[in-house]
Amino acid sequence: MDAQRAGMSVPGLQAAGPQPINEMFEADGRARPECARVIAYLLAMESTRLAELGERAQRMFQTMGVTFNVYGDTEGGERIFPFDPIPRMISAEVWTGLEAGLIQRAQALNAFVADIYDQAQIVKDGVIPRDLVIGSPQFRHAAAGIKSPCGVYVTVAGIDLVRGADGRFHVLEDNVRTPSGVSYVIENRRIMTRLLPELIRALRVRSVENYPAYLLAGLRELAPRGISNPTVALLTPGLFNSAFFEHVFLSQQMGVELVEGRDLVCVDHKLFMKTVYGLRQIDVLYRRIDDDFLDPVVFRPDSLLGVAGLTAVLRAGNATLANAIGTGVADDKGVFAYTPAIIRYYLGEEPLLPIVETFLLRDAEVRAMVLRDLDRYVVKPTGASGGYGVVIGPSATDEELAQARRRIEVSPADFIAQPVFPLSVHPTLAGRGSDGKAALVPRHVDLRPFVLLGEKPRVLAGGLTRVALREGSMIVNSSQGGGSKDTWVLEE
Amino acid sequence: MLRRIAGSLFWAARYLERAQWRARLVDVNYHLLLEVPPRDAEPWEPLVRITAEQELFATLHSQVTEAAVIDFFVFDKENRSSIRNCIEAVRANLSPVRHLISSELWIEVNRLYLESPRWSAQTLAASGVSAFFADLQRHFYTIAGIIGNTMPRDLAYDLIEIGTMLERPDNVSRLLDVKYHYLLPRLEDIGGPADLRQWAAVLRSASAFEAFRKVYGNAIRVNRVVEILVFDPAFPRSMRFCIERLAGALARLAAEEGDPSGESPSCDELLTLLRNGSAEKTIASGLHEFLIGVEAMCARLAAQVFDRYLSLG
């Protein structure tokens, strides 16, 4: 098999150390068993047809209007999320293990949130330092005393995984506030079923279409007690948000109203939306805006995105918010280092998924060690998401490193460091062949699966595979030039 | 349906109607002036008067020339009701309700919107004024056709209907009023060739010329023009036709309302006036007063619709 043509070769990584694996090929160039049929299929295609796959997919996205907005981009902020048509395969066996690990992790983080805003027993038992929790920029005093009817605070979790040199999936970070990207998973699949229908059918790929139904079921289970047919609504910050497309998509797929703050009003500790025929009570609000903007009475007084009095409604138990206020304390990048301990503490189990080694720079000794070899680490601000403010040691300039060093020394608690992790690579249609046409080359990928908690946990089969389209780049965020692939979890 | 969403549909419809109306006004006036050597010093002045925007116009232009009026009506970003701004408002209002309208409608409105920033006096001169407005009208008729043929007759459709049918009588009223009172003020000119040409232009502005010919034949008389534009039950741009349609849509809304507390907006007063009135009687007792009265009733109705179904306050 022509592994070279199928994008197996790995460009030399600047840093020494473990080399990334290729998701489709063993080190000796043999196709991995779950990928053999896809590789055979791709290599059997004429090079022109293969090269055209990407363009055909882009055209389909354009027609369907699948876009995202980029912050700070005033001129035509709508962009198409670049899509790579080469699917990422996950065997049934690997997925079964991942699924168990993801559920375990989401449940532990949920228990952590419930405890932190109640008795904070985990702090009293000395498992995690009190100041790390209270000092997290995502800790919300206002969340204390708000109870979820079925004990679920983290309804939706997006858990970012990366595959290491040993072939194992590691957790890179958790997203338990308002994780986004799931609409692309579903749209990617819709495109792929039109692009390569015969291949999908032959391989028996697990469906992702059930996600909106799963999400709606999970949200309905959150309804205050005694409500058998709850009204669910999705709260969006509006047209200019980067994920607005997804908000529209999910509300349509679930058949629930897409509301903005100005559509809502709180009366007598109840939440209502303003409809043509009068006020209609909302029982469960799936919010896609940050805590700070939810309720000007409690959080930022200048926010027009939320609705005054919402926190009081939640406290009275007359509506449930998903995800709950303050869940961000569980995806704080500092708390992340303690997640294996959190799993052991609440579930009494060993973590099924390892995490990427994480150093808290608030510790002087650790800090000294990291600063000695700063160019070998990835430095992340604890309070940011979306890849903003991340400094990647091996590819940073001297000036960038010096700046990072200064910032760490000024406020060490605001940063963590992780050794450069050799993200696996995947054949991607991002290169140029000798004929000038698109050709397969290896590019770094990660995986964001989505876990839903309700009366029972539900996991979307696969998740969003993000791919760094630039050669050598390990930044997969859509806001930073990343693209995505369809993720195919095979049936048993 | 959310009130914000309902309001978007309502305003999209109003702005669409307004844009089309203005395109027709300019187009008709342009062609009218081609036929006669201008003896009036400012033949474009009545247009500005029809839209009641003399003050804004005066701040932007020193003279009422053809170029100035076309600029003001079609391109001007400063004029909230310029055709370009109306189209932008239509698109902005339809954008959050894309899930409620057909994709064909969105695509057509978006196409017009994307085209509009390229309009200028130069492009208009290059394509020719006639061709420009003919093209524009085709866009509007396409949009109207798409609405009629792709949208289910549900609440969303009714809101578009309500917006359109509240905007249209207002425009007709202004057109009639200005012609009747400001054009040709000398008594001896009434019934003369210039007068008839102007009434024919009024009919054309309301796309009523051919309908008029079918009903009344050749002879243009003031009372017949008023009859077809105000009291005709069948002509789609007559005030009565609009208010009948409006009443139908409002009745459907009221019937759907779960909790009918308070009074629903009612067209009864207007309908009585339009069903029982005649052009002859109205002209005898004062057309201007009648039109002012109708405009006020329409404005009151619009405010009631807003308070009852659309307001977020």
Interface residues (C-beta under 8 A of the other chain):
Chain A: L239 V248 Q252 E257 V259 E260 R262 D263 M273 K274 T275 V276 Y277 G278
Chain B: M1 L2 R3 R4 A6 S95 P96 R98 H99 L155 L253 E256 E257 G258 D259 Y309 L310 L312
